[in-house]
Amino acid sequence: VQLQASGGGLVQAGGCLRLSCVASGDVRSINKMGWYRQLPGGERVMVAEQIRGGSIMYGNSVKGRFTLSADFGKKTVALQMNNLKPGESSVYLCNADVNSDYRVVVWGKGTQVTVSS
């Protein structure tokens, strides 16, 4: 099972970016999909995620600016990021809790987002 992410890049403060992620391999179903960002010390912080059949959850700092779109049938998840702030520069990682031969949490390789002031 792999997650392939795309869409990062360089943007000015106040600008927008859209991240996309698709799951491939022996994915029978997905329990949860979302995006995290990695802090300088290595900690991963939830940005937005959705449990299959449940509500979308957002980190407090992104509510009203970021929008998550998950399609559990197509095994894709996208993150529309509007009004980006310089402090949000980071590596963003796609995350999924999937059912394959067994249940496993998978991470994508990450995509760099840089917001200039």
BARO-695204 format. One line per field, with one value per atom (N, C-alpha, C): residue number from 0; residue in three letters; atom name; x, y, z. Coordinates in Angstrom, 1 decimal. Layout:
<recs>
resi: NUM,...
resn: ALA,...
name: CA,...
px: X,...
py: Y,...
pz: Z,...
</recs>
This chain:
<recs>
resi: 0,0,0,1,1,1,2,2,2,3,3,3,4,4,4,5,5,5,6,6,6,7,7,7,8,8,8,9,9,9,10,10,10,11,11,11,12,12,12,13,13,13,14,14,14,15,15,15,16,16,16,17,17,17,18,18,18,19,19,19,20,20,20,21,21,21,22,22,22,23,23,23,24,24,24,25,25,25,26,26,26,27,27,27,28,28,28,29,29,29,30,30,30,31,31,31,32,32,32,33,33,33,34,34,34,35,35,35,36,36,36,37,37,37,38,38,38,39,39,39,40,40,40,41,41,41,42,42,42,43,43,43,44,44,44,45,45,45,46,46,46,47,47,47,48,48,48,49,49,49,50,50,50,51,51,51,52,52,52,53,53,53,54,54,54,55,55,55,56,56,56,57,57,57,58,58,58,59,59,59,60,60,60,61,61,61,62,62,62,63,63,63,64,64,64,65,65,65,66,66,66,67,67,67,68,68,68,69,69,69,70,70,70,71,71,71,72,72,72,73,73,73,74,74,74,75,75,75,76,76,76,77,77,77,78,78,78,79,79,79,80,80,80,81,81,81,82,82,82,83,83,83,84,84,84,85,85,85,86,86,86,87,87,87,88,88,88,89,89,89,90,90,90,91,91,91,92,92,92,93,93,93,94,94,94,95,95,95,96,96,96,97,97,97,98,98,98,99,99,99,100,100,100,101,101,101,102,102,102,103,103,103,104,104,104,105,105,105,106,106,106,107,107,107,108,108,108,109,109,109,110,110,110,111,111,111,112,112,112,113,113,113,114,114,114,115,115,115,116,116,116
resn: VAL,VAL,VAL,GLN,GLN,GLN,LEU,LEU,LEU,GLN,GLN,GLN,ALA,ALA,ALA,SER,SER,SER,GLY,GLY,GLY,GLY,GLY,GLY,GLY,GLY,GLY,LEU,LEU,LEU,VAL,VAL,VAL,GLN,GLN,GLN,ALA,ALA,ALA,GLY,GLY,GLY,GLY,GLY,GLY,CYS,CYS,CYS,LEU,LEU,LEU,ARG,ARG,ARG,LEU,LEU,LEU,SER,SER,SER,CYS,CYS,CYS,VAL,VAL,VAL,ALA,ALA,ALA,SER,SER,SER,GLY,GLY,GLY,ASP,ASP,ASP,VAL,VAL,VAL,ARG,ARG,ARG,SER,SER,SER,ILE,ILE,ILE,ASN,ASN,ASN,LYS,LYS,LYS,MET,MET,MET,GLY,GLY,GLY,TRP,TRP,TRP,TYR,TYR,TYR,ARG,ARG,ARG,GLN,GLN,GLN,LEU,LEU,LEU,PRO,PRO,PRO,GLY,GLY,GLY,GLY,GLY,GLY,GLU,GLU,GLU,ARG,ARG,ARG,VAL,VAL,VAL,MET,MET,MET,VAL,VAL,VAL,ALA,ALA,ALA,GLU,GLU,GLU,GLN,GLN,GLN,ILE,ILE,ILE,ARG,ARG,ARG,GLY,GLY,GLY,GLY,GLY,GLY,SER,SER,SER,ILE,ILE,ILE,MET,MET,MET,TYR,TYR,TYR,GLY,GLY,GLY,ASN,ASN,ASN,SER,SER,SER,VAL,VAL,VAL,LYS,LYS,LYS,GLY,GLY,GLY,ARG,ARG,ARG,PHE,PHE,PHE,THR,THR,THR,LEU,LEU,LEU,SER,SER,SER,ALA,ALA,ALA,ASP,ASP,ASP,PHE,PHE,PHE,GLY,GLY,GLY,LYS,LYS,LYS,LYS,LYS,LYS,THR,THR,THR,VAL,VAL,VAL,ALA,ALA,ALA,LEU,LEU,LEU,GLN,GLN,GLN,MET,MET,MET,ASN,ASN,ASN,ASN,ASN,ASN,LEU,LEU,LEU,LYS,LYS,LYS,PRO,PRO,PRO,GLY,GLY,GLY,GLU,GLU,GLU,SER,SER,SER,SER,SER,SER,VAL,VAL,VAL,TYR,TYR,TYR,LEU,LEU,LEU,CYS,CYS,CYS,ASN,ASN,ASN,ALA,ALA,ALA,ASP,ASP,ASP,VAL,VAL,VAL,ASN,ASN,ASN,SER,SER,SER,ASP,ASP,ASP,TYR,TYR,TYR,ARG,ARG,ARG,VAL,VAL,VAL,VAL,VAL,VAL,VAL,VAL,VAL,TRP,TRP,TRP,GLY,GLY,GLY,LYS,LYS,LYS,GLY,GLY,GLY,THR,THR,THR,GLN,GLN,GLN,VAL,VAL,VAL,THR,THR,THR,VAL,VAL,VAL,SER,SER,SER,SER,SER,SER
name: N,CA,C,N,CA,C,N,CA,C,N,CA,C,N,CA,C,N,CA,C,N,CA,C,N,CA,C,N,CA,C,N,CA,C,N,CA,C,N,CA,C,N,CA,C,N,CA,C,N,CA,C,N,CA,C,N,CA,C,N,CA,C,N,CA,C,N,CA,C,N,CA,C,N,CA,C,N,CA,C,N,CA,C,N,CA,C,N,CA,C,N,CA,C,N,CA,C,N,CA,C,N,CA,C,N,CA,C,N,CA,C,N,CA,C,N,CA,C,N,CA,C,N,CA,C,N,CA,C,N,CA,C,N,CA,C,N,CA,C,N,CA,C,N,CA,C,N,CA,C,N,CA,C,N,CA,C,N,CA,C,N,CA,C,N,CA,C,N,CA,C,N,CA,C,N,CA,C,N,CA,C,N,CA,C,N,CA,C,N,CA,C,N,CA,C,N,CA,C,N,CA,C,N,CA,C,N,CA,C,N,CA,C,N,CA,C,N,CA,C,N,CA,C,N,CA,C,N,CA,C,N,CA,C,N,CA,C,N,CA,C,N,CA,C,N,CA,C,N,CA,C,N,CA,C,N,CA,C,N,CA,C,N,CA,C,N,CA,C,N,CA,C,N,CA,C,N,CA,C,N,CA,C,N,CA,C,N,CA,C,N,CA,C,N,CA,C,N,CA,C,N,CA,C,N,CA,C,N,CA,C,N,CA,C,N,CA,C,N,CA,C,N,CA,C,N,CA,C,N,CA,C,N,CA,C,N,CA,C,N,CA,C,N,CA,C,N,CA,C,N,CA,C,N,CA,C,N,CA,C,N,CA,C,N,CA,C,N,CA,C,N,CA,C,N,CA,C,N,CA,C,N,CA,C,N,CA,C,N,CA,C,N,CA,C,N,CA,C,N,CA,C,N,CA,C,N,CA,C
px: 0.8,0.0,0.9,0.6,1.4,0.4,1.0,0.3,1.1,0.6,1.4,0.8,1.6,1.1,1.7,1.0,1.4,0.8,1.4,0.7,1.5,2.5,3.2,3.9,4.6,5.3,5.5,5.9,6.2,5.0,4.6,3.5,3.7,3.2,3.3,2.2,2.5,1.5,0.2,-0.9,-2.2,-2.6,-1.7,-2.0,-2.6,-2.7,-3.4,-2.6,-2.8,-2.3,-3.3,-3.2,-4.0,-3.2,-3.3,-2.5,-3.5,-2.9,-3.7,-2.9,-3.7,-3.0,-3.9,-3.3,-4.0,-3.4,-4.2,-3.7,-3.7,-2.7,-2.6,-2.1,-2.2,-1.8,-3.0,-2.8,-3.9,-4.7,-5.5,-6.3,-7.7,-8.2,-9.6,-10.6,-10.2,-11.1,-10.2,-10.7,-10.0,-10.9,-10.3,-11.0,-10.9,-9.8,-9.6,-8.5,-8.7,-7.7,-7.5,-6.3,-6.1,-4.7,-4.4,-3.1,-2.5,-1.2,-0.5,0.6,1.2,2.4,3.5,4.7,5.8,6.5,6.6,7.3,8.8,9.6,11.0,11.6,11.0,11.5,11.1,10.3,9.8,8.4,7.8,6.4,5.5,4.5,3.5,2.2,1.7,0.5,-0.6,-1.8,-2.9,-3.4,-3.6,-4.1,-5.6,-5.9,-7.3,-7.4,-8.5,-8.7,-10.2,-10.6,-11.9,-12.0,-12.8,-13.1,-14.2,-14.1,-15.1,-16.5,-17.4,-18.7,-18.9,-17.8,-17.8,-17.6,-17.5,-17.3,-15.8,-15.5,-14.2,-13.7,-12.5,-11.9,-10.7,-10.6,-9.5,-8.8,-7.5,-6.7,-7.2,-7.2,-7.8,-7.3,-6.0,-5.4,-5.8,-6.4,-6.7,-8.2,-9.0,-10.4,-10.9,-11.7,-12.2,-11.3,-10.1,-9.1,-8.8,-8.8,-8.4,-9.7,-9.7,-10.9,-10.4,-10.8,-10.5,-11.6,-11.1,-12.1,-11.6,-12.3,-11.9,-12.9,-12.4,-13.3,-12.8,-13.5,-13.1,-13.3,-14.2,-14.3,-13.2,-12.8,-11.7,-10.3,-10.3,-9.1,-8.2,-8.9,-8.2,-8.5,-7.6,-7.9,-7.1,-7.8,-7.2,-7.4,-6.5,-6.5,-6.3,-7.4,-7.3,-6.9,-5.8,-5.3,-5.4,-6.2,-6.3,-5.7,-5.4,-4.9,-3.7,-2.7,-1.6,-0.8,-0.2,0.6,2.0,3.0,4.4,4.7,4.1,4.4,3.9,3.2,2.6,3.5,4.7,5.7,6.1,6.1,6.4,6.3,6.7,6.4,5.0,4.2,2.8,2.8,2.2,2.2,0.7,0.5,-0.8,-0.8,-1.9,-2.0,-3.3,-3.2,-4.4,-4.4,-5.5,-5.7,-6.5,-5.8,-6.4,-6.5,-7.4,-7.6,-7.0,-6.0,-5.4,-5.5,-4.4,-4.5,-4.6,-4.2,-4.3,-4.6,-4.9,-5.1,-3.8,-3.6,-2.3,-2.4,-1.6,-1.6,-0.4,-0.7,0.3,0.6,1.8,2.2,2.8,2.4,3.1,4.4,5.2,6.6,6.6,5.5,5.5,5.7,5.1,5.3,5.6,6.6,7.0,6.1,5.7,4.9,5.7,6.0,6.8,6.0,5.8,5.0,5.9,6.1,7.0,6.2,6.9,6.2,6.4
py: -1.2,0.0,1.2,2.2,3.4,4.6,5.7,7.0,7.9,8.4,9.3,10.7,11.7,13.0,14.0,15.0,16.0,17.4,18.5,19.7,20.8,20.4,21.4,22.4,23.4,24.4,25.6,26.7,28.0,28.9,29.6,30.6,31.8,32.9,34.1,34.0,34.6,34.7,35.2,34.6,35.0,34.2,33.5,32.7,31.3,30.5,29.2,28.1,26.9,25.7,24.6,23.6,22.4,21.2,20.4,19.1,18.0,17.0,15.8,14.6,13.5,12.2,11.1,10.1,8.9,7.6,6.7,5.4,4.4,3.6,2.5,1.2,0.2,-1.1,-1.9,-2.9,-3.7,-3.0,-2.0,-1.3,-1.8,-2.5,-3.0,-2.0,-1.2,-0.1,0.8,2.0,3.0,3.4,3.4,3.8,5.3,5.9,7.3,7.9,9.1,9.8,11.2,11.7,13.1,13.6,14.8,15.4,15.8,15.7,16.1,17.0,17.8,18.5,18.2,18.2,17.8,19.1,19.1,20.2,20.0,21.1,20.9,19.8,19.5,18.5,17.1,17.0,15.7,15.3,16.1,15.7,16.0,15.2,15.3,15.8,16.9,17.5,17.4,17.0,16.8,18.2,18.2,19.4,19.3,18.1,17.8,16.3,15.7,14.3,14.0,12.9,12.4,10.9,10.5,9.1,8.7,7.5,7.1,7.2,7.9,8.1,9.1,9.8,10.7,12.2,13.0,14.5,14.7,15.8,16.2,17.0,16.7,17.4,18.2,19.4,20.4,20.8,21.1,21.7,23.1,23.6,24.8,26.0,26.0,27.1,27.2,26.1,26.1,26.2,26.1,26.2,27.4,27.3,28.4,28.8,28.2,28.5,27.3,26.1,24.9,24.0,23.3,22.4,21.0,20.0,18.6,18.0,17.3,16.6,15.1,14.2,12.8,12.0,11.2,10.2,8.8,8.2,6.9,5.8,6.0,5.1,5.2,6.4,6.6,6.6,6.5,6.4,7.7,8.8,10.0,11.0,11.9,13.0,14.2,15.3,16.6,17.6,18.5,19.6,20.9,21.7,23.1,24.0,24.7,25.6,27.0,27.8,29.2,30.1,31.4,32.4,31.8,31.2,30.6,31.6,31.1,32.0,31.5,32.4,32.0,30.8,30.9,29.8,28.5,28.4,27.1,26.4,27.0,26.3,25.0,23.9,22.6,21.6,20.4,19.2,18.7,18.5,18.0,16.5,15.7,14.3,13.8,13.0,12.3,11.1,10.8,9.7,9.0,7.6,6.8,5.6,5.3,4.0,3.1,2.1,1.3,-0.2,-0.9,-2.3,-3.0,-3.8,-4.6,-6.0,-6.8,-8.1,-8.0,-6.8,-6.4,-5.0,-4.5,-3.0,-2.4,-1.3,-0.6,0.9,1.7,3.1,3.4,4.2,4.4,5.9,6.3,7.7,7.8,8.9,9.3,9.9,10.2,10.7,12.1,12.8,14.2,15.2,16.3,17.3,18.7,19.4,20.6,21.8,22.5,23.7,24.9,25.9,27.0,28.3,29.0,30.3,31.4,32.3,33.4,34.6,35.4,36.6,37.8
pz: 0.0,0.0,0.0,-0.9,-1.0,-1.1,-0.6,-0.8,-1.6,-2.7,-3.5,-3.4,-2.9,-2.7,-3.8,-4.1,-5.0,-4.6,-5.2,-5.1,-4.2,-3.6,-2.8,-3.6,-3.0,-3.7,-2.9,-3.6,-3.0,-3.3,-2.3,-2.4,-1.5,-1.9,-1.0,0.1,1.2,2.3,1.7,2.1,1.6,0.4,-0.2,-1.4,-1.0,-2.1,-1.8,-2.6,-2.1,-2.7,-2.5,-3.4,-3.2,-3.3,-2.2,-2.1,-2.5,-3.2,-3.5,-3.1,-2.9,-2.5,-2.9,-3.4,-3.9,-3.3,-2.8,-2.3,-3.4,-3.4,-4.4,-3.7,-4.5,-3.9,-3.5,-2.6,-2.1,-1.0,-1.4,-0.5,-0.7,0.3,0.2,0.7,1.7,2.1,3.0,3.2,4.0,5.1,6.3,7.5,7.8,7.5,7.7,6.8,6.3,5.5,5.9,5.7,6.1,5.8,6.3,6.1,7.5,7.6,8.8,8.3,9.2,8.8,9.9,9.4,10.3,10.9,12.2,12.9,12.8,13.1,13.0,13.9,15.0,15.9,15.5,14.4,13.9,14.3,15.2,15.6,14.4,14.2,13.2,13.8,13.2,13.7,12.7,13.2,12.3,11.8,10.5,9.8,9.6,9.0,8.7,8.4,8.8,8.5,8.6,8.0,8.1,8.2,9.2,9.4,8.4,7.8,6.8,7.4,6.8,7.3,8.4,8.7,9.8,9.4,10.4,10.1,9.8,9.2,8.9,10.1,10.6,11.7,11.2,11.7,11.4,12.6,12.4,13.4,13.7,14.9,15.2,14.4,14.0,13.3,11.9,11.3,9.9,9.6,10.6,10.4,9.7,8.7,7.9,6.7,6.7,5.6,4.8,5.4,4.7,4.5,3.4,3.2,2.7,3.4,3.1,2.3,1.2,0.4,0.3,0.9,0.9,0.1,-0.8,-1.6,-1.3,-0.3,0.1,-0.9,-1.9,-3.0,-4.0,-4.3,-5.2,-4.5,-3.2,-2.4,-2.6,-2.6,-2.8,-1.7,-1.4,-0.4,-0.9,-0.8,-1.2,-0.1,-0.1,0.9,0.2,0.2,-0.3,0.8,0.6,1.6,1.1,1.7,1.4,2.4,2.0,3.0,3.8,3.1,3.8,4.6,5.7,6.5,6.5,6.7,6.7,7.7,8.8,9.8,9.4,8.3,7.9,6.9,6.6,5.8,6.5,5.8,6.4,5.3,5.7,4.9,5.3,4.3,4.6,4.1,5.0,4.8,4.7,3.7,3.5,4.5,5.1,6.0,5.8,5.9,5.7,6.6,7.2,8.0,7.0,6.5,5.5,5.9,5.2,5.4,4.1,4.3,3.3,3.7,3.6,4.2,5.7,6.2,7.6,7.7,8.9,9.0,9.3,8.6,8.7,8.5,9.2,9.0,8.0,7.0,5.9,5.8,5.6,5.4,4.0,3.4,2.1,2.4,1.4,1.5,1.9,1.7,2.1,0.9,1.0,0.0,0.7,0.2,0.8,0.4,1.4,1.3,1.9,1.1,1.6,1.3,2.4,2.4,2.7,1.7,1.9,2.4,3.2,3.7,2.9
</recs>
